Amino acid sequence: AALLSAALALCYSQLRTTDQGLQSARSAGPWPPGARASPWAEEEEEKPASWDGFSKGQELVPGGCRLICKRSALAHCVLRTFRKSVALSEPAPTSWFSGPHLQTLYQFMLPPGPGLQLARENLQLADNGLVALDWVVGPWVPSPQGVAGLYSSPPVLLVIPNSWGCLTRNVVQLCLLALEKGYYPVIFHRRGHQGCPLLNTQLQTFGDPSDLKEAVTYIRFRQPAAPLFLVSEGSGSALLLSYLGECGSSSYATGAACISPVLRCREWFEAGLPWLYERAFLLHQKITLSRYATALEDIVDTDKLFMSRSLREFEEALFCGTKNLPISWDTYWDDNDPLRDVDEAAVPVLCICSADDPVRGPPGQTLPTKLFQNNPYFFLLLSRYGGHCGFLREDSSPAWSHEATLEYFQALTEFFRSEERVKGLSRHRSSFLAGRRRRFTLQKREVAPTSPRLEEMFSWKRSYTK
C-alpha cells in the first residue's frame, strides 16, 4: 500500500509538471516558416550540459528520436530502416501519458497478464547449478510474418530479463510480438529466479556470463540451423554485454538489442536510485532470497544481507563480503563491469534509451558517448520520452521499442544477406576472369592487360564496419 501511494504521488507530480510544460509550449507559438522543427530544442536550451556528448555522430529519425552511431555501411542501413520505421512514425505522446514515472511503473507494478504458453526446461550447469529456459510455444500464430520467411527455420529470440528476475509486462509483450513475427522466443532465468531452484550456493554475479554461455550452447545444440538474436531488459543488459564481450566472434549471435540498458553499472550502484525504485527493487531481491536464507548462512552474513538499505549494500553483502573468499568493491567491478571487454564484441548491438529514464539517470552522465560514436557495432536510439522500459503509446499497442527492435533485426538479416550476395558475385566473377586468363594463356594469345578499374570493381570486398 505504501509503494502504491508513493507511485500515485509520483504520477500526480509528473502530471502537473507535464501540463505546465505543455502550456509553455503552446504559448511559445508555432515554429517559424522554413525552420526544421525539433522536439529537442526546448530541452537543449534548458539543459545543454546533458547533451554535450551527443553532438557528434547523431542523426534525426521520426518520433523525435536520435540515432547516435559511427558512420558505416551498416549504420546507413540501420538509419534508412528507422527513417522508414512504422514504430517510430507514430507521433510521440504529448499528454500526461508521457510521464516517465507513469511509463516505468506501468511496466513494473502491473501484473504481466495472461497470454504466454511456456514450456520450461531446467538446464543443469557444469557446477551442478540450475538455470531455466522458458520456451514460448503459444499462442500459436497460423501465418507468421516478418523475418521468419528469410530462413529455413524460425530464428530464436533469447530474452534476458532484468537482473532482479522480474517478469514484466515488457518481456511478455515482446515475446508475444516476436511470436507473431515468426520468431521462436525463449526467456532466460538465472539461478533462483522465477521458480528456478537454487541447488547450490553459487549465485550468479551481476556481470558473469558463464551461465548464459552454457545456455546459448544448449540452444545452439537444440536449434542448430536457426539464427540467434538476443534482447535484454534494463539491468539485464550487463549480462548480455558481458557475454558479447567475452565471446567475441564466437557468440553465435546474429544481432543484439538492449532496451533501457544500464551501462555504467558501478556508478549506477554507487549513486543510488530514486527512493521508490531503490526500495522496490531491494525488497524484491530480499523476498527472492529469503527462501534460501538457511543455505546462504554458510557463505554470507545473512543478517547484514537482509538488513541492507540500498542496492549497493545488498550487492556488497552478497558477493563481496563472503565468508570463504571476501573481495573488495573495486575487485568485484573489475570482473563484473559489462563494458570491460566491449571492444571485443563482434555483433551489432542496438541500445534503445529515453532521455527521461528515472532509473538510469540523465543520458549525458550515464551513457558512454564514445562507445556509440567510435565503435561501429554499437547504435544508440535515444528518444525524448519512454521512462525506464516503458516506451508506451496512447493506444493499447505494444511498446514501440519492441517493434523497433524487431525492425532492426530484420534490417540486419537483409543487410547480411545482401553482403553475402555481393561477395559471392565478386568471387564468382573473379574466378570467371581467372579461368579466361588461364585459357587464353594455354592458347598463347596476346591479350590486353586487365583494366585497373575493372579489376578493382570485381575484386573489392565491402565491410559493414568500415
Order of alpha helices (4+ residues) and beta strands (2+ residues): alpha-alpha-beta-beta-alpha-alpha-alpha-beta-beta-beta-alpha-beta-alpha-beta-alpha-beta-alpha-alpha-alpha-alpha-alpha-alpha-beta-alpha-alpha-beta-alpha-alpha
